[in-house]
Amino acid sequence: MTVVVLKARHLPKMDITGLSGNPYVKVTVYYGRKRIAKKKTHVKKCTLNPVFNESFIYDIPTDLLPDISIEFLVIDFDRTTKNEVVGRLILGAHSVTASGAEHWREVCESPRKPVTKWHSLSEY
């Protein structure tokens, strides 16, 4: 079981009107390169500093954790135009950053304990 809680700070304004964003997060879990689960948070309206106080619980056997990756896509919801990706973070086997790989290693070593870290979003 892995629980993830998300909090974003200082998201960029994505609308051409310059108004605050309406972000949500799409969470996708991969085993190797195969997608095994996906979920979305609720949209947080008119904020560039959202707190997604939502927990997603995934039933993943401990021995498979080293081969798991979790992708977080922060997306700006827009009713009139296409939703835009603000940024992304990958934790786990396919992390593109050392901090994402290190964080996941700590999660694997302590599967039932919270491991809290701040990460910067990268471009999608």
C-alpha positions as CSV (number, residue, x, y, z in Angstrom):
1,M,0.0,0.0,0.0
2,T,1.3,3.4,-0.9
3,V,-0.4,6.7,0.0
4,V,0.5,9.9,-1.7
5,V,-0.6,13.4,-0.7
6,L,0.0,16.3,-3.1
7,K,0.5,20.0,-2.5
8,A,1.6,22.5,-5.2
9,R,3.0,26.0,-4.8
10,H,3.3,28.9,-7.2
11,L,1.9,27.3,-10.3
12,P,2.2,29.4,-13.4
13,K,-0.8,31.2,-14.9
14,M,-1.9,29.1,-17.8
15,D,-4.9,31.0,-19.1
16,I,-4.4,33.7,-21.8
17,T,-6.7,35.9,-19.6
18,G,-4.1,35.8,-16.9
19,L,-6.7,34.5,-14.4
20,S,-5.8,31.9,-11.8
21,G,-5.6,28.3,-12.8
22,N,-7.9,25.4,-12.2
23,P,-5.5,22.6,-11.6
24,Y,-6.0,18.9,-11.0
25,V,-3.5,16.0,-11.0
26,K,-3.6,12.9,-13.1
27,V,-1.8,10.0,-11.2
28,T,-0.7,7.0,-13.3
29,V,1.0,3.9,-11.9
30,Y,3.3,1.8,-14.1
31,Y,4.8,-1.6,-13.5
32,G,7.8,-1.5,-15.8
33,R,6.4,0.3,-18.9
34,K,2.9,-1.1,-18.5
35,R,0.2,1.2,-17.0
36,I,-1.6,-0.6,-14.2
37,A,-3.7,2.1,-12.6
38,K,-4.8,5.7,-13.2
39,K,-6.8,8.2,-11.1
40,K,-7.5,11.9,-11.0
41,T,-7.9,14.4,-8.2
42,H,-10.7,16.9,-8.1
43,V,-10.2,20.3,-9.8
44,K,-9.1,23.0,-7.4
45,K,-10.8,26.2,-8.8
46,C,-9.1,29.6,-9.0
47,T,-5.8,28.8,-7.3
48,L,-2.1,28.7,-8.1
49,N,-1.3,27.1,-4.7
50,P,-3.6,24.0,-4.6
51,V,-3.6,21.4,-1.9
52,F,-4.9,18.1,-3.1
53,N,-6.0,16.6,0.2
54,E,-6.9,13.3,-1.5
55,S,-5.3,10.0,-0.9
56,F,-5.1,7.2,-3.5
57,I,-4.4,3.7,-2.2
58,Y,-2.8,1.2,-4.5
59,D,-2.5,-2.5,-3.5
60,I,1.1,-3.2,-4.7
61,P,3.0,-6.2,-3.3
62,T,6.2,-5.0,-1.6
63,D,8.4,-7.1,-3.8
64,L,7.2,-5.3,-6.9
65,L,7.8,-1.8,-5.6
66,P,11.3,-1.4,-7.1
67,D,9.8,-1.8,-10.6
68,I,6.9,0.6,-10.0
69,S,6.8,4.2,-11.3
70,I,4.2,6.8,-10.4
71,E,3.7,9.8,-12.8
72,F,2.0,12.9,-11.5
73,L,0.7,15.3,-14.3
74,V,-0.5,18.6,-13.0
75,I,-3.0,19.9,-15.5
76,D,-4.8,23.2,-15.8
77,F,-8.5,22.5,-16.4
78,D,-10.1,24.8,-19.0
79,R,-13.8,24.6,-20.1
80,T,-13.3,26.6,-23.3
81,T,-9.9,25.4,-24.6
82,K,-7.7,22.3,-24.3
83,N,-6.5,21.4,-20.8
84,E,-2.8,22.2,-20.5
85,V,-0.1,20.3,-18.7
86,V,1.6,22.5,-16.2
87,G,4.3,20.0,-15.3
88,R,5.0,16.5,-14.3
89,L,6.9,14.4,-11.7
90,I,7.9,10.8,-11.9
91,L,8.8,8.8,-8.9
92,G,10.2,5.4,-9.1
93,A,12.0,3.1,-11.6
94,H,11.6,5.5,-14.5
95,S,12.2,8.8,-12.6
96,V,14.1,11.4,-14.7
97,T,15.5,13.0,-11.7
98,A,17.9,11.7,-9.0
99,S,15.6,13.1,-6.3
100,G,12.6,11.1,-7.7
101,A,14.6,7.9,-7.8
102,E,16.0,8.5,-4.3
103,H,12.5,9.2,-2.9
104,W,11.1,6.0,-4.3
105,R,14.1,4.0,-2.9
106,E,13.2,5.4,0.5
107,V,9.6,4.4,0.0
108,C,10.6,0.9,-1.0
109,E,12.8,0.6,2.1
110,S,9.9,1.7,4.4
111,P,6.7,0.6,2.6
112,R,4.3,1.3,5.5
113,K,5.8,4.6,6.7
114,P,5.3,8.0,5.2
115,V,8.3,9.5,3.3
116,T,7.7,13.2,2.7
117,K,9.7,15.2,0.2
118,W,9.3,18.4,-2.0
119,H,9.8,18.0,-5.7
120,S,9.9,20.5,-8.5
121,L,7.7,19.8,-11.6
122,S,9.5,19.2,-14.8
123,E,8.3,20.0,-18.3
124,Y,6.1,17.5,-20.0
